[in-house]
Amino acid sequence: MTKADIVNEISRKTGIDKSTVLTTVEAFMDTVKESLTTNEENVYLRGFGSFILKKRAQKTARNISKNTTIIIEEHNIPAFKPAKVFVDAVKK
């Protein structure tokens, strides 16, 4: 399902025009991105899941073609953790 499919489905179910729904969906995604990147705050949506930051530890990697080692610094990556209710619904 794409963003356009989501917008069409929400518009069909609610009766709100597609441009308003698209603006709302994009504002939601921007808010989640801003919260994770700028504020480093997790986003919790009860009954759906959480958008969280996971910390990756520093590690040593190898460049096989040049036969050298490089250090990959500690960094954060975004992740999604579904709620238990959501996981249970998908399992059925």
Buried (B, 14 or more C-beta within 10 A) or exposed (E): EEEEEEBBEBBEEEEEEEEEBBEEBEEEEEEBEEBBEEEEEBBEEEEEBBBBBEEEEEEEEEEEEEEEEEEEEEEEEBEEEBBEEBEEEEEE
